[in-house]
Amino acid sequence: MNKFKGIAFNTANLVGQVTNWKFELSHWMDQHHATVKAMDEKRWAEICAKIAACGYRAVEVWAAHVEPVERDVAKAMVWKRIMADHGLVPIAYAGGISEDSARVCSWLGIPQTAGGIGGATLAQVTALCKKHGIKHNHENHPEKSAQEILAKIGGGNECVGVAVDTCWLGTQGVNAPEAIRELGSLVRHVHIKDVKAAGGHATCMLGEGCVDVAQVLCALDQTGYTGWLSWEDEPEDRNPFESAVRNREWLEARIA
C-alpha cells in the first residue's frame, strides 16, 4: 500500500481548543462560533507551527479556522502564506459546500471540500464546483449503509463524491472496509478516525477501537484510492496534539 498521497492533519481536531480541550459533541456549533471569534493571524500561525512540529506536511482546514477570511481576499492570502511558511499544503476544507466556502477554497488553493450539502441538489452542487474549480465530497455521519450515503448525493458524478469518515461508520455499526468497497471509485477523500464502540462517538487511538482501520487501508488500496488520508480526532476531554505524532506514525507504518 503505497499509492496514497500522504497523511494530513485535520484542524477540526482542535474543536475543543477554545474551551481548554473540554466540550460536548452536541455543542459542536457553539465551539465553531467561539473558534471563529477567537481566530486571528497569530492564532492561525501557532496552529500551523504545532501541526508542522508533529511531522505533518499537509492540512485539512476546518471551516471555523478560515471563516474570518471568507470575504476578504487580502486576509486569505495571509492565511495561505502562513501555511506555506510552515511547509503545509492545504488539501481539503472540512465543512459544507456553499458560495462562501467555495470562494475561500479557490483563494487558498484548496482543491476539495468535505462535508454536507445541506438542502442543495446534485446539479446545484455540481454547478458551484465547476464555477470555482473545486470538488465536493459528502461526509457520512448518520448514514447506516453505502446506499444511504450515495442517496445523499444522487449517486455522485465527476465533481461530487464521498468523503468517508471511518469513525462515523463505526458509530453507526457499519463495517467500514465493506462500505468502502461498495462505494468504490466514488470515495474521493477519507477521514481516518477510530471510535471505542458502536452506538457512541468516544474517539480513541487508531487501532484501539471498533473500526478495523488496517483493513480500511487495504480496502482503499483495493478500490484504487490514491487520495489523502486525513487524520481526524475531536476528543472531548484531551488535547489531540498529544497523540498526533503517534497516530501519524501508526498510519505510516501500515502504508510504507
C-alpha positions in Angstrom: 0.0 0.0 0.0 2.0 3.0 -1.3 -0.4 4.8 -3.6 -1.9 7.3 -1.1 -0.8 11.0 -1.5 0.1 11.2 2.2 -1.3 11.9 5.7 -2.9 15.2 6.6 -3.8 16.8 9.9 -7.5 17.9 10.1 -7.8 21.1 12.0 -11.3 20.1 13.1 -9.3 18.1 15.7 -8.9 21.4 17.5 -12.6 22.0 18.1 -12.0 21.8 21.9 -9.1 24.3 21.9 -11.1 27.4 22.8 -12.5 25.7 25.9 -9.3 24.1 27.2 -9.9 20.8 25.4 -13.3 20.2 27.1 -16.5 20.2 25.2 -19.5 18.1 24.2 -20.1 16.9 20.7 -23.8 18.0 20.9 -22.4 21.6 21.3 -20.3 21.5 18.2 -21.7 24.7 16.7 -21.0 26.6 20.0 -17.4 25.6 19.6 -17.4 26.6 16.0 -18.7 30.1 16.7 -16.3 30.5 19.6 -13.4 29.4 17.4 -14.4 31.9 14.7 -14.5 34.7 17.2 -11.0 33.7 18.6 -9.3 33.3 15.3 -6.7 35.8 14.1 -3.4 35.7 12.3 -1.3 34.9 15.4 -3.5 32.0 16.4 -3.5 30.6 12.9 0.3 30.8 12.8 0.5 29.0 16.2 -1.8 26.2 15.0 0.2 25.7 11.8 3.5 25.7 13.7 2.2 22.9 16.0 1.0 20.8 13.1 4.3 21.1 11.4 6.2 20.2 14.6 4.2 17.0 14.7 5.6 16.0 11.4 2.6 16.7 9.1 3.2 18.4 5.7 -0.5 18.6 4.7 -3.5 20.1 6.4 -7.3 19.8 6.0 -8.6 23.2 7.1 -11.7 23.3 9.4 -14.3 25.8 8.3 -14.1 27.7 11.6 -10.4 28.4 11.2 -10.9 30.2 7.8 -14.4 31.7 8.2 -12.9 35.0 9.3 -11.2 35.4 5.8 -14.1 34.1 3.6 -15.0 37.5 2.3 -11.5 39.2 2.5 -9.0 38.1 -0.2 -6.2 40.0 1.4 -6.6 38.2 4.7 -7.0 34.9 2.9 -3.6 35.5 1.3 -2.1 35.9 4.8 -3.6 32.6 5.9 -2.2 31.0 2.8 1.2 32.4 3.3 1.3 31.2 6.9 0.6 27.6 5.8 3.3 27.9 3.2 5.8 29.3 5.8 5.3 26.2 7.8 5.5 23.8 4.9 1.8 22.9 4.9 -0.1 22.0 1.8 -3.9 22.6 2.2 -5.6 19.5 0.8 -9.2 19.9 1.8 -11.8 22.2 3.5 -13.6 20.5 6.4 -17.1 21.9 6.1 -20.1 22.1 3.8 -20.2 23.5 0.3 -21.5 27.0 -0.2 -20.7 30.1 -2.2 -18.5 31.3 0.7 -16.7 28.1 1.3 -16.1 27.5 -2.4 -14.7 31.0 -2.8 -12.3 30.7 0.1 -11.1 27.4 -1.3 -10.2 29.0 -4.6 -8.3 31.7 -2.8 -6.4 29.3 -0.5 -5.7 26.8 -3.2 -7.8 24.1 -1.6 -9.0 21.6 -4.2 -11.9 20.0 -2.4 -14.5 20.3 0.4 -15.6 17.5 2.8 -18.9 18.0 4.5 -22.6 18.2 3.9 -24.6 19.6 1.0 -27.5 21.0 3.1 -30.6 21.2 1.0 -28.8 21.6 -2.3 -29.3 19.2 -5.2 -26.6 17.3 -7.1 -27.0 19.7 -10.0 -26.6 22.8 -7.8 -23.5 21.5 -6.0 -22.0 20.4 -9.4 -22.6 23.9 -10.8 -20.9 25.5 -7.7 -17.9 23.2 -8.0 -17.5 24.0 -11.7 -17.8 27.7 -11.1 -14.9 27.7 -8.5 -12.8 24.9 -9.9 -13.1 22.6 -6.9 -14.7 19.2 -6.0 -17.1 18.4 -3.1 -17.2 15.2 -1.1 -20.2 14.3 1.1 -19.0 13.2 4.6 -21.1 10.5 6.1 -22.5 10.9 9.7 -26.0 9.5 10.3 -26.0 7.1 7.3 -26.0 3.4 8.1 -25.1 2.0 4.7 -23.2 2.8 1.5 -26.6 3.0 -0.2 -27.8 5.8 2.2 -24.5 7.7 1.6 -25.0 7.5 -2.2 -28.6 8.6 -1.9 -27.5 11.9 -0.2 -25.6 12.9 -3.4 -27.9 11.4 -6.0 -25.2 8.8 -7.0 -22.5 11.4 -7.4 -20.6 12.4 -10.5 -17.2 13.7 -11.6 -17.5 16.7 -9.3 -19.3 15.2 -6.3 -18.1 12.2 -4.5 -17.8 10.8 -0.9 -15.6 11.7 2.0 -15.6 8.5 4.1 -15.5 9.2 7.8 -14.4 5.8 9.3 -15.3 6.8 12.8 -18.9 7.7 12.0 -19.2 4.4 10.1 -18.1 2.7 13.4 -20.5 4.8 15.4 -23.4 3.6 13.2 -22.2 0.0 13.4 -21.3 -0.2 9.7 -18.4 -2.4 8.5 -16.1 0.3 7.2 -14.0 -1.8 4.8 -17.1 -3.3 3.2 -18.7 0.1 2.8 -15.6 1.5 1.1 -15.6 -1.4 -1.3 -19.2 -0.8 -2.1 -18.6 2.9 -2.7 -15.7 2.1 -4.9 -14.4 5.0 -7.0 -16.8 7.5 -5.5 -14.6 7.6 -2.4 -12.6 10.7 -3.2 -11.5 11.7 0.3 -11.0 9.9 3.7 -11.2 10.9 7.3 -9.2 8.3 9.2 -10.6 8.1 12.7 -11.4 5.4 15.3 -14.2 5.1 17.9 -14.3 2.9 21.1 -17.6 1.3 20.4 -20.6 1.4 18.1 -23.5 3.4 19.3 -21.3 6.2 20.7 -18.7 8.6 19.5 -15.9 8.4 22.0 -12.9 8.6 19.8 -9.6 6.7 20.6 -6.2 6.0 19.2 -6.1 4.4 15.7 -6.2 0.6 16.0 -7.6 0.6 19.5 -11.3 0.9 18.7 -14.1 -0.9 16.9 -13.1 0.3 13.4 -10.7 -2.0 11.6 -8.5 0.8 10.3 -5.9 -1.5 9.0 -8.5 -3.3 6.8 -9.8 0.2 5.8 -6.4 0.9 4.3 -6.5 -2.4 2.5 -10.0 -1.7 1.1 -8.9 1.7 -0.1 -5.9 0.2 -1.8 -8.1 -2.5 -3.4 -10.5 0.1 -4.8 -7.7 2.1 -6.3 -7.9 5.1 -4.0 -4.9 7.4 -4.4 -6.0 10.4 -2.3 -5.1 11.7 1.1 -5.6 10.1 4.5 -6.8 12.9 6.7 -6.2 12.0 10.4 -9.2 13.2 12.4 -9.9 13.0 16.1 -12.0 15.5 18.0 -11.7 14.2 21.6 -14.0 15.8 24.1 -11.5 15.6 27.0 -7.9 15.8 25.8 -5.5 17.7 23.6 -5.2 15.9 20.2 -1.7 17.2 19.7 -0.6 14.8 22.4 -1.5 11.8 20.1 -0.8 13.5 16.7 2.7 12.0 16.3 1.7 8.5 17.5 -1.3 8.3 15.0 0.8 9.6 12.1 3.5 7.1 12.7 0.8 4.3 13.2 -0.5 5.1 9.7 2.9 5.5 8.1 3.9 2.0 9.4 1.0 0.5 7.6 1.2 2.2 4.3 5.0 2.1 3.9 
